[in-house]
Amino acid sequence: MTQPPAPQPTQPGFAPPADPAYPPAPAPVAAQRGFSGLAIAGVILAIFVPFVGFILSLIAVFQTGAAKKRGRGLAVTGVVLSVVVMASAGALIYSLSKSTVIDPGCTAGKAAIFKLDANATPATVETAIAELNAAAGKAKDDDVRKAMKTLADDYAKLMADAKAGKAPDAAAMQRITADGQAIDDLCTIGS
């Protein structure tokens, strides 16, 4: 077996010659980059508090550039997700503001209609007529106002016939059903 060669003196400022008997030393390991906590927080808040999530994710995008913290993909995801959530919320608010579902006439009129049931008495029908007329007065939308007034008039006609001793005819019952459906269409989401 041969012995490794003896170390040779080197000149100052120069590294010693590589020894072929030994592998070269590994290069120093670069400090491991940490993960951006703002990127994680930004994605989570993008769902629940999208404006805050957007800001945190945007800051995290700049924190996670080349040779900086890890998590750039998560930060970009937070930015995109918060924009999507804010746009969706804005579209929902806009559509509800243009909808008659939140009209005060709808709220009051639906409450009056729900009080009526199959065992309605003349007193409960008279109360419903008064509440439907009041709902028509509260309505901001002309269609809601008209629908509430029309149904109140249908019930008033039904009560007048009942007081006169007339049995309700099928046409009157069909009008009440159709006018009730019109209110349902105006005052319910997804109808």
C-alpha positions as CSV (number, residue, x, y, z in Angstrom):
1,M,0.0,0.0,0.0
2,T,1.2,3.4,-0.9
3,Q,1.3,6.2,1.5
4,P,-0.3,9.5,0.7
5,P,2.2,12.2,-0.4
6,A,3.5,14.5,2.3
7,P,1.9,17.9,2.4
8,Q,3.8,20.4,0.4
9,P,4.4,23.9,1.6
10,T,2.3,26.5,-0.1
11,Q,2.9,30.1,-0.9
12,P,1.0,32.6,1.1
13,G,-2.4,33.5,-0.5
14,F,-2.7,30.3,-2.4
15,A,-4.7,27.3,-1.5
16,P,-2.8,24.0,-1.1
17,P,-2.9,21.8,-4.2
18,A,-5.8,19.3,-4.3
19,D,-4.9,15.9,-3.0
20,P,-6.1,13.3,-5.5
21,A,-6.4,10.7,-2.7
22,Y,-9.1,12.7,-0.9
23,P,-12.3,14.0,-2.4
24,P,-12.8,17.7,-2.4
25,A,-14.6,19.3,0.6
26,P,-18.2,20.1,0.0
27,A,-19.1,23.8,-0.7
28,P,-20.5,25.6,2.4
29,V,-24.2,25.1,2.6
30,A,-26.1,28.4,2.2
31,A,-28.3,29.4,5.0
32,Q,-31.7,27.8,4.5
33,R,-34.3,30.4,3.7
34,G,-37.3,30.6,6.0
35,F,-40.9,30.5,4.8
36,S,-42.9,33.7,4.7
37,G,-45.4,33.8,7.5
38,L,-47.2,36.7,5.8
39,A,-47.8,34.4,2.8
40,I,-49.6,31.9,5.0
41,A,-51.6,34.6,6.8
42,G,-52.4,36.2,3.5
43,V,-54.0,33.1,2.1
44,I,-56.0,32.4,5.2
45,L,-57.2,35.9,5.5
46,A,-57.9,36.2,1.8
47,I,-61.0,34.0,2.4
48,F,-62.3,35.6,5.6
49,V,-61.1,39.2,5.4
50,P,-60.1,39.6,1.8
51,F,-58.8,43.2,1.9
52,V,-56.4,42.4,4.8
53,G,-55.4,39.1,3.0
54,F,-54.7,41.1,-0.2
55,I,-52.4,43.5,1.6
56,L,-50.5,40.8,3.5
57,S,-50.2,38.6,0.4
58,L,-48.9,41.6,-1.6
59,I,-46.3,42.3,1.0
60,A,-45.3,38.6,1.0
61,V,-44.9,38.7,-2.8
62,F,-42.1,41.3,-2.3
63,Q,-40.6,39.4,0.7
64,T,-40.3,36.2,-1.4
65,G,-38.3,37.4,-4.3
66,A,-35.1,35.7,-5.5
67,A,-32.8,34.6,-2.7
68,K,-35.3,35.8,-0.1
69,K,-37.9,33.9,1.9
70,R,-39.8,30.9,0.4
71,G,-43.5,31.0,-0.3
72,R,-43.9,33.1,-3.4
73,G,-46.5,30.8,-4.9
74,L,-48.5,31.0,-1.7
75,A,-48.3,34.8,-1.7
76,V,-49.5,35.0,-5.3
77,T,-52.3,32.6,-4.5
78,G,-53.3,34.9,-1.6
79,V,-53.4,37.9,-3.9
80,V,-55.5,36.1,-6.5
81,L,-57.8,34.5,-4.0
82,S,-58.5,37.8,-2.2
83,V,-59.2,39.6,-5.5
84,V,-61.7,36.8,-6.4
85,V,-63.4,36.9,-3.0
86,M,-63.7,40.7,-3.1
87,A,-65.0,40.7,-6.6
88,S,-67.6,38.0,-5.8
89,A,-68.7,39.9,-2.7
90,G,-69.0,43.1,-4.7
91,A,-71.1,41.4,-7.3
92,L,-73.4,39.8,-4.7
93,I,-73.9,43.2,-2.9
94,Y,-74.5,44.9,-6.3
95,S,-77.1,42.3,-7.3
96,L,-78.8,42.4,-4.0
97,S,-79.0,46.2,-4.1
98,K,-80.7,45.9,-7.5
99,S,-83.0,43.1,-6.3
100,T,-86.4,43.5,-4.7
101,V,-85.6,40.8,-2.2
102,I,-84.5,43.4,0.4
103,D,-87.4,45.8,-0.3
104,P,-89.2,46.8,2.9
105,G,-92.5,46.0,1.2
106,C,-91.3,42.4,0.5
107,T,-90.2,41.9,4.1
108,A,-93.5,43.2,5.6
109,G,-95.7,41.5,2.9
110,K,-94.1,38.1,3.3
111,A,-94.5,38.4,7.1
112,A,-98.3,39.0,6.6
113,I,-98.6,36.1,4.1
114,F,-96.8,33.7,6.5
115,K,-99.4,34.4,9.2
116,L,-102.1,33.0,7.0
117,D,-102.6,29.2,7.0
118,A,-105.3,26.7,6.1
119,N,-107.2,27.5,9.3
120,A,-107.4,31.2,8.8
121,T,-110.3,33.0,10.4
122,P,-112.0,36.1,9.0
123,A,-110.1,38.2,11.6
124,T,-106.7,36.8,10.5
125,V,-107.6,37.5,6.9
126,E,-108.6,41.1,7.7
127,T,-105.3,41.5,9.6
128,A,-103.4,40.2,6.6
129,I,-105.3,42.6,4.2
130,A,-104.3,45.5,6.5
131,E,-100.7,44.3,6.7
132,L,-100.4,43.8,2.9
133,N,-101.8,47.4,2.3
134,A,-99.2,48.6,4.8
135,A,-96.5,46.7,3.0
136,A,-97.5,48.3,-0.3
137,G,-97.1,51.7,1.4
138,K,-93.6,50.7,2.6
139,A,-92.5,49.3,-0.8
140,K,-89.7,51.2,-2.6
141,D,-90.1,49.2,-5.9
142,D,-93.3,49.8,-8.0
143,D,-93.6,46.1,-8.8
144,V,-93.6,45.1,-5.2
145,R,-96.1,47.9,-4.3
146,K,-98.4,46.7,-7.0
147,A,-98.1,43.0,-6.1
148,M,-98.9,43.7,-2.4
149,K,-101.8,45.8,-3.3
150,T,-103.2,43.3,-5.8
151,L,-103.0,40.4,-3.3
152,A,-104.7,42.6,-0.6
153,D,-107.4,43.4,-3.1
154,D,-107.9,39.7,-3.9
155,Y,-108.3,38.9,-0.2
156,A,-110.7,41.9,0.3
157,K,-112.8,40.6,-2.6
158,L,-112.8,37.1,-1.1
159,M,-113.9,38.5,2.3
160,A,-116.6,40.6,0.7
161,D,-118.0,37.5,-1.0
162,A,-117.8,35.5,2.2
163,K,-119.7,38.3,4.1
164,A,-122.3,38.3,1.3
165,G,-122.8,34.6,1.7
166,K,-121.1,33.6,-1.6
167,A,-118.8,30.7,-1.8
168,P,-115.3,31.6,-3.2
169,D,-115.2,30.8,-6.9
170,A,-112.3,28.9,-8.5
171,A,-111.2,32.0,-10.5
172,A,-110.8,34.1,-7.3
173,M,-108.7,31.3,-5.7
174,Q,-106.6,31.1,-8.9
175,R,-106.0,34.8,-8.8
176,I,-104.9,34.6,-5.2
177,T,-102.5,31.8,-6.0
178,A,-101.1,33.6,-9.1
179,D,-100.7,36.9,-7.1
180,G,-99.0,35.1,-4.3
181,Q,-96.6,33.5,-6.8
182,A,-95.9,36.9,-8.2
183,I,-94.9,38.1,-4.7
184,D,-92.8,35.0,-4.2
185,D,-91.0,35.7,-7.5
186,L,-90.3,39.3,-6.5
187,C,-89.4,38.7,-2.8
188,T,-87.4,35.4,-2.8
189,I,-83.9,34.7,-3.8
190,G,-83.6,32.0,-6.5
191,S,-87.3,31.9,-7.4
